[in-house]
Amino acid sequence: MIKIICVGKIKENYLKDLIEDYTKRINKYHKLEIIEVKDEDSEYKEQENILKVITPKDYIITLEIEGNTYTSEEFSEHIDKLFLKTNNITFIIGSSLGLSDAIKKLAKESISFSKLTFPHGLFRGILLEQIYRSFKILNHETYHK
């Protein structure tokens, strides 16, 4: 399973449509679950909300500006290798407060998609698109150019 834990809800309909579209596409390849936890006024409260939905079997990947970077091909290979080790890949997207040190310490790794800062909802769409692209690459299907 791929699980995406996100702090905050998506308010914009165009982003909801984007996320729904890629969720459907990914579910044709692999089970995907998106869990939204409440955004709070403190990093500690957000940390507690995230900890409630993490399980011991999750292979946790935090999404952070300081994380490792991959090309789309490298990302797809990495996902493929991870599924040989684990059945549960869990991505965590923080809020504008960032992720607490406690959450970062739980992570097996952190990934950065850019040094740029993205709006939360848009980044969720970008992550989903890259996961979908990974499955297309791994299955040698046309999409990735």
C-alpha positions in Angstrom: 0.0 0.0 0.0 1.0 3.6 -0.6 -0.2 5.9 2.1 0.1 9.7 1.9 -0.4 11.5 5.2 -1.1 15.2 4.7 -1.6 18.0 7.1 -4.6 20.1 6.2 -7.5 19.7 3.8 -7.8 20.8 0.2 -10.2 23.7 -0.3 -9.8 24.5 -4.0 -12.0 22.5 -6.3 -9.4 22.4 -9.1 -6.9 20.8 -6.8 -9.5 18.3 -5.5 -10.1 17.3 -9.1 -6.4 16.9 -9.8 -5.9 14.8 -6.7 -9.0 12.7 -7.4 -7.9 12.1 -11.0 -4.4 10.9 -10.0 -5.7 8.8 -7.1 -8.0 6.9 -9.6 -5.1 6.4 -12.0 -2.7 5.1 -9.3 -5.3 2.8 -7.8 -5.3 0.9 -11.1 -1.7 -0.1 -10.3 -1.6 -0.1 -6.5 -3.7 0.6 -3.5 -3.4 4.2 -2.4 -4.8 5.8 0.7 -4.7 9.6 1.4 -5.1 10.5 5.1 -5.7 14.2 5.9 -5.0 15.2 9.5 -6.0 18.6 10.9 -3.7 21.5 10.6 -3.1 23.1 13.9 -1.5 26.2 15.4 1.5 24.3 16.7 4.0 21.8 15.3 3.5 19.6 18.4 -0.3 19.2 17.9 0.3 18.4 14.2 2.9 15.8 15.3 0.4 14.2 17.6 -2.2 14.0 14.7 0.4 12.4 12.4 1.5 9.9 15.0 -2.1 8.7 15.4 -2.2 7.4 11.8 1.3 5.9 11.5 1.7 2.2 12.1 4.9 0.3 13.0 4.9 -1.4 9.5 5.0 1.9 7.6 8.2 2.7 5.7 8.1 6.5 6.3 9.3 9.0 3.8 9.1 12.6 4.7 8.9 15.2 2.0 11.3 18.0 2.8 13.3 20.7 1.0 16.5 19.2 2.5 15.8 15.6 1.3 17.3 13.5 -1.5 16.4 14.4 -5.0 15.6 11.9 -7.8 14.9 12.1 -11.5 11.5 10.5 -12.4 13.3 7.4 -13.6 15.3 7.1 -10.4 12.2 7.7 -8.3 10.4 4.9 -10.1 13.3 2.5 -9.6 13.5 3.5 -5.9 9.8 2.9 -5.4 10.2 -0.5 -7.1 13.1 -1.5 -4.8 11.2 -0.3 -1.7 8.3 -2.6 -2.6 10.8 -5.5 -2.4 11.5 -4.6 1.2 8.1 -3.4 2.5 4.4 -3.5 1.6 3.7 -0.1 3.1 5.3 3.1 1.8 4.1 6.1 3.7 4.8 9.6 2.5 4.3 12.5 4.9 3.6 16.1 3.7 3.8 18.7 6.5 2.0 22.0 6.8 3.4 25.5 6.6 4.8 24.8 10.1 7.0 22.0 8.6 7.5 18.6 10.3 8.6 18.1 13.8 11.9 16.6 14.6 10.1 13.6 16.1 8.4 12.9 12.8 11.6 13.4 10.9 13.4 10.9 13.1 10.7 8.3 12.4 11.4 8.6 8.7 13.6 6.0 6.9 14.4 8.8 4.4 13.4 12.2 3.2 12.8 13.3 -0.4 12.9 16.7 -2.0 11.1 17.5 -5.2 12.7 20.9 -5.4 14.4 23.7 -3.4 11.2 25.7 -4.1 8.3 26.0 -1.7 5.0 24.8 -3.1 1.4 25.3 -1.9 0.4 22.3 0.1 -2.4 21.2 -2.3 -0.4 21.7 -5.4 2.5 19.7 -4.0 0.1 16.8 -3.1 -0.9 16.8 -6.8 2.8 16.8 -7.9 3.6 13.9 -5.6 0.6 11.9 -6.9 1.6 12.6 -10.5 5.1 11.4 -9.9 3.8 8.2 -8.2 1.6 7.6 -11.2 4.5 8.3 -13.6 6.6 5.8 -11.7 4.0 3.0 -12.3 3.9 4.0 -16.0 7.7 3.8 -16.3 7.9 0.5 -14.4 5.2 -1.0 -16.6 6.9 0.3 -19.8 3.8 2.2 -20.8 3.7 5.4 -22.7 3.3 8.5 -20.7 6.8 9.4 -19.6 8.9 11.3 -22.2 
